[in-house]
Amino acid sequence: MRHRSVAAAGGKAVFINVPFDTGYEPLFITLVGMLVFLGQEPHCVLEVREKGEGRLARIIELIRNCRMSIHDLSRVGQPARFNMPFELGLACTIKDSEPAKYEIFVLDSTPYRLDRVLSDYKGRDPLIHGGTCTGMVTCLLDTFETTVGAAAEFRGAANVLRQSAKVIKQQLASSSIFRPSLFRHLVAAATKIGRNRGFIAG
């Protein structure tokens, strides 16, 4: 699978690296929605097909073809989740090779926890969402500058998207939002909400 380059994506491509579990779904939906509302283009490993050999190379290509990555390490405890810190490591390697062209942001639910569980990353302040959708909205507004809406408006739009996600899951007979087709529908729904509310042009 060939991904568009950062230039082709208008420099708005953002790789999101998060846990795929039921409890995280509201935060995932909020994160995807906020990125869209703020004029960004979210991408994640759901776009990389399971083909075994070569999957890692396609994940690296996807991360490299984004200009930024956001990593939520709030689930690296028990049971251990290795994908998130692993993909953060891949992103750090890309940033090290092109420091002026690539940005990394780390999310967590608890302050100072990363100092203990990922000491090699110590000295960098993660964005703390507290495990809430309201906190996630605040983290994204801290990350991206915007003049198109107030925090309450973004929180309201994210809530509408979470309700829309329930309908999408029902329509596609899925118990999880973490499927490639549902991810595409989620981004489309967020785009429609963002346009209707004047967050994004079109």
N, C-alpha and C positions, 0 to 999 in steps of 0.2 A: 504494500500500500504506500502510495507516495503522498506526502503531506505538503501543503502549501508552505512556502517560505515565510519568514517573518515579514519581508517586504511585501509579498503578495497578500498577506493578512492585514496589511496596513499598520504593522507594528503593534497590533492590539492583541495578539495571541498570548494567552495565559494558560500554562499547564497547571492543573490542580491535582494534588497528590493527597488523597484522603482515605480514611477507612471505609470499606464498603460493608456496613452492617446496618441492621434495622434501626438501631438506636440513633445512628448518625444521619439517617435520611433527612430529617427536617433541617439540619445544619448544611447538608450537601445541597439541598434545594435552595436554601437561602444564599449560600455561597455562589452557586451558578447564577441565580437570579440577580444578585447584586453585581456580579461581573458584567452581565448583559446590560443591566440598567445603567451602569457606569461607562458604557461604550466599549467594553472589552469583549474578547472572543474566547470563551472557555474551551479547554481541551483536556482530555484525560485518557487513561489507559483503556477505557471502554471502547475507544475508537480503534484500538489495536486488536486485530482478530487473533484468536487462539490457534496458532499454527505450529506450536512447539518450537522447532528449530528456527532461529532468526527472530523470535519475538523480542528478545532483549534489544537487538539492533534497531528494531522498529520503535521501541519505547524511547531509546536514546535519540533517534531521529526526531520523534515527536517533541521531546523536551527541547532539543536543540533548535527546532523550528519555531519555538515560542520565544518571546523576548523577556519572559518573566515566568517564575513558577511560585506557587503557593503550596506549602506543605503543612498539613495539620498533623501534629505529633501527639495529639491528646489521647491516642489509643495505643501507645507503645508499651504499656504495662502488661498486666496479666489478663487474658493470655497474650503472650508476646506477639506483636505485629511487626514483621520485618520489612514489608514492602515500603512503608513510609520512610523510615530512615535510609533504606537502600536507595530509593529514588531521590531523596535529598542529597545523598552522596554523589549520585550521577549529576545532579544539577550543579553541585558545588564544583565538580570537575569542569563542567562547561563554563561556569562563571570564571573559574581560575584561568581558563584559556582566553576568555574575552570579557574581562572585568567591566569594561565600559559599556558593553552591549547587552548584558544580562543582569537581571535582578532576581533576588530570592527573598521571599517573606515566609516566616514560619509562624504558624498558629499553635496555640495550646489552650487548655482549659484552666490551668493552674499556674500562677506565677512561680518562677524560680525552679520549677520541677525539671526543666531540661538541663539545668546545671548538674543535676544528679544522674539523670538517665542518659545524657548525651554530652559528656564533659568536653569532648573535642570541639563542640560548638559553643562552648562557654564564652561569655563576653558579648554575645549578640542578644538583643532583647526580642523575644517572640511577642506576637500580638495575642493578647489574652481575651478569649471570647466567653470564658466561664461556662461553656457547655450550653449556652442559650442562643436562640436565633437573634434576639436583640443584641447580644454581645457580638455575634457574627456581623450584623449590619454595621455596628460601630467600628469593628476592625477594618472592614472594607472602606468605610468612609475615612478612616485614618490613613489608609494606603493610597487612595485615589482622590485627587482634587475634583470637585464638581461644583457647578453653580446652577444645576438644573432642578434641584429638589431639596427639601428639608429632610432631616433624619426621620421624622414621623411619616413622611410620604413614602420613603423607601421602606420603612418597616411595614406600612400598609400594603405596598405592592408585593413585598416578599410573602406576606400572609396570603394574599390572593394567589400567588404562584403555588404555595404549599397546598392550597385547596384544589387548584387545577391539577397538581401532581396526583392527588387521590383519584381524580376522574380519569386521568391518563392511565393509571395503573388498572383501574376497573375496565376501561375500554379495551386495553391490550391483555387483559386477564393475567396480570403479573402481580406477584406478591412483593416484588422489589422494584425500586426505581433504578437499581444499578444494572441496567441492561443497555446494550448499544442503541436499540431502537427507542427506548424510553428516554435515554439521554438526549437524543436528537429531538424528540417531541418536547422535552423539558426546555431545551434552549429555544425552540420555536415559540413555545408558550410564553417564556420570559420576554422574548423579543416583541411579541404582540402586546403584552402588558406594558412594557417599557415605552412603546410607541404611543399607546393609548393614553398614557399618563404624561407624555411629553418629556420623558427622560432621554430618549434617543430619537434622532430624526428619521423621517420616512413615514 
